Amino acid sequence: MKAIWAKAPLKEMNVQYTFQHTLTPNNDTVIRLAASNLYRIFVGGKFVGYGPARAAHGYSRIDEYSLAEWAGSAVTVSVEVYSAQVNTYYIIEEDPFFAAEIIENGSVIATSEDFTAYRMTERVQNVRRFTFQRAFTEIYHYIDDPRGFYAGNVGDRVPVETVEVQMNKTLPRGVHYPKLNTILGDQIESGHLTEDKKDKKLVFESSDADGVDIRGFLPGEIDEDSADEVTNLKYSADPCMKTGIMGEMEYRIFDFGRTLTGFFSFKITAKADTTLYITFDELANKRDGYTEINPLPNNCVNVLKYTLKAGEYNVISFEANTARFACVSVIEGEADLCDFGMVLYENPDMRDFKYDYHDEELNSIVEAAINTLAQNAVDVLTDCPSRERAGWLCDAFFSSRAEYHFTGDNLVERNFLENYLLCPQLPELPEGMIPMCYPADHKNGTYIPNWSMWYILQIREHVRRTGNRDVADAARDKIYGLVKFFEKYYNEYGLLENLDSWVFIEWSMCNTEHFIKGLNYPTNMIWAYTLEAVDELYGDPALSEKAREMKEAIRRLAWNGTYFEDNAVRDENGKLQMTGHTTETAQYYAFYFGVADVDEYRELFELLLSTFGPRRDAMNVLPDVHRSNVIVGFYLRLELLMRLGYNDQVIDDCRALFGPMARLTGTLWENCTLGASLNHGFASTAAIYIDKCAK
């Protein structure tokens, strides 16, 4: 395939072009395409696909769509391609391209060079980033119905000249296509808006571009800032105003019933020139008589802005976003809104999993796990579909298990691992280290050394689970590169000390600076276990011997007679000193990774059984042993209890941890509390614990 792009600067940030071709297909006509960064495809105005499935630097995955539905009729194929040209945790910063072939009866009847290109000037270019992990917010100025354009009604639009450009190496898609079915929201509230600029409190630094580590438009370059604008709005519910045309300074709130991920869609008739916002979140709170939706959760800009000339419109937002609640606010004009919903962007394979535990709460948790993974396994295994959409290590270790449990295969995990295999040595990272999430760019050089250990453990488990060694054999050099990378950190006790960058255990007290610095014992526990995994993969008994020596040293240095402490630091004479820092998670690490034997440390293990866990009131019960969080502390606990046959305890813990999540959002969360993503891929592993222990 030949790749083309507009004859324009390739480095432009936040631009979209649509490439159109009209034909009369037959029953076997297909279009094969590749693009960077993102695309969506319409046929005859119908939204039929979104992609691509993500790949490593220098690679793109090919998608194929049948045109048989339109056989015998002239139809326009429109492929809208988006180029961010910024570093993110979601898509790679690379030059854009569009490449396509239309194939009929086994022959190519059209290529990308036969498509006509149009710049999508309705999308405002100079806007704020969505987050520092993702690219830009969406603001549109529409003068006519976009669906009409996608169907081939170009109106006054002027084509732009295209040129051949370099494209990536191509790969198969590897995973199944989302069904793109639509769920409509239920209107739960209407009301009036007022504007109060004096009360504006915009605290929002992390997505602001600095031009270096976080590329984007600098504050003085931004033309419209929807995050700034919506913070001026005040809401007042009006129970008498249920339906009908929305007038100036009126709003409607919709509830999807659970958290969904996809593309907001709606039909709207603007009776006059209209400006509206869509704000959304996974949560909503009753406040002063109205339903409050935070438009800036977790440093995200959960805002879409549209200005519409008078007329009828069928709108689908471009980026996939995550919400249970959405508010449509008309600031100027008058509009009749209908069919407000979301086109789902999720993995279709999860929905075939059958279960019934004859227990309403357990069933609801497993359903929430399916919802969660379906939204976090579309093309790679992601952490959350909201603020990042990033393929994180460690998270993927757990969610790959859930994928296999739900589908009996690991199609998405294979894409995930293939991307890591093809990942070059990124110039921002030290030699031998791999990125903490990928595909992504890490301009500031941040990495998580612990996550590279989970990468090795995931590959070993992939081999055990599938019986296929291809990934392990291909990853040998990367894995030994990591073994070599860590050698410079061994101290006189043969343990890793003073690791660089972002040492990460979990989101709890054990990840604070004073618990991490110096000689961190949980890090050494997992590294010893990882060395054993390398031996299992490649037959290197010297590494298992090294692991044995490390575990012996940890038992000697970290054990204070009651608990394994989290870390030790050097005094002014360079002597290693215990800190007294103790966390629940460090105890789980010790047992799970084979440092502590259950019989030898029976008193500690009985304490874990009887006192620790998600039901403990950590403020009043052993407050000096800081409480765990979901990943990875409580998950290691569940794994350990399940391994040892404490099935009833596993089920009790699952009720305590996941029951409230399932009830509130219908998904499972990043943390035990509401303070972060409420839809996190790794959490779907909860279904495995219930399935294995509730039967």
Helices and strands as residue ranges (DSSP letters): E 3-6, E 15-23, E 30-36, E 38-43, E 46-51, E 59-66, G 68-70, E 75-83, E 97-104, E 107-111, G 112-114, E 116-119, E 138-142, H 146-150, E 162-165, E 169-172, E 182-184, E 186-195, G 197-199, G 219-221, H 226-230, E 233-237, E 250-270, E 274-281, E 285-287, E 290-292, G 297-299, E 303-308, E 311-316, E 321-332, E 335-344, G 348-352, H 360-375, H 395-407, H 411-422, H 449-466, H 470-474, H 476-487, G 509-511, H 513-516, E 519-520, H 521-538, H 541-558, E 567-570, E 576-578, H 584-592, H 602-610, I 630-634, H 635-643, H 647-665, G 681-685, H 686-693
